[in-house]
Amino acid sequence: MKANFSLSKKQLLPPVLTSGALKWIALITMFIDHIGAIILEKGAISAYNQGLSSAFSYDTSVFLSKLDFFIRQIGRVSFPIFCFLLVEGFYHTSNRKKYALRLFLFACISEIPWNFAQNGTLLYPDKQNVFFTLFLGYLAFCLVERFEKNASMQLVCMLLLLAVSYFLKADYGYKGFVFLLIMYWLHQHKPAQAVIGSCWLIYEWKACFAFIPLNMYNEKRGFIQGKWVKYLFYAFYPVHIAILTVIRKMWFGI
């Protein structure tokens, strides 16, 4: 039986993906990306460059370097999807304060495994995890709505948060923060969101492919629901980073 989907003026592709499906796409591509970043770049390739006894041969290291380049490109699509889902969460959550607190809590929890993954140390001020970027973006959404009738205050708040994102050095930095604002302001205009969002992401153009599944979103949650599933998605970030870091340490000693 052939499926029949009608396209709205706000949608470019058939709406066949639920928010649950988008989450899985984002999680899987992020996991693939972090295998490259944590295991290959900071593990196998770094071990070879340092001349460690745990390093692979030259030919194997060259192959892994090429593999790393390929899988890191796949991983570029995860961040735009997470940004899209954050905007959806902002509009659909029943308690925005709890949502913000949850983002901040997991940002703090994730920082320890993130630091060890990045530099092998408990503290690493040069770069913070992506939950801080998402948290700042969420605060921006709240403040834009709070000062809906005061454009000057909106601008001041956005500039202050932009400065925080720049100096905090959270993952994706100020560019990620601006992209979150683009996704928020164009939430109801999917074609414009895809075009303008892609223009902003031109510095990392592979990420633009994320707009393919995003424009297949059908505004449904999917068949997997419940609080435990929600926290599972949040916990996946720090847990998988910790596991990959332990594997790297056991395998390469770094």
C-alpha angles and dihedrals in degrees: 000000000000117000116234117208125178117211119224123215087254095054132068101190138036110287101238104131126085124207087257091057091049090051091054092049090050094046095047094047090046090051091051090049092051092049086061096043099042106027103030107028100033093029121031099019094040091049090054093047090051092047093237121171089237091062123113123238122282094258093048092047091051090050092049090049090056091044090051092054091052098048093044088060089054089051093057092081095063100075097055090050092051089050091051091049091049090057090048090050091051092055097042105037117111093214119034095183092057090046091054092045090051091052092049093045093053090043088059094043092049094050095078098054089038092056092049090048093050102040110357091247137107092238125042114166095178095079136010129205125271095253088075090055090050091046093053090047091051090051088052091054090051094049094047089055093042092055095035092142097041112070093177092058090046090054093047092050093048092050092048093050090045089055091048091051090050097049095037089058093213117176111289088013123209090338090062090048092052090047090055089054090050090052090048099046093045095042093122095042108065099175092049090044090054095046099043093038090052091049090054091047093051089111086064099026096172087070089066089076087073088078090070095069091032090060089051092061113127097194092246127123098224132232097293110079140148138092094275090059091049092053091043090062091048094046093048091075101060094031097054092044090053093048094049091048092052090049090051092049093050093044103040104013093235 
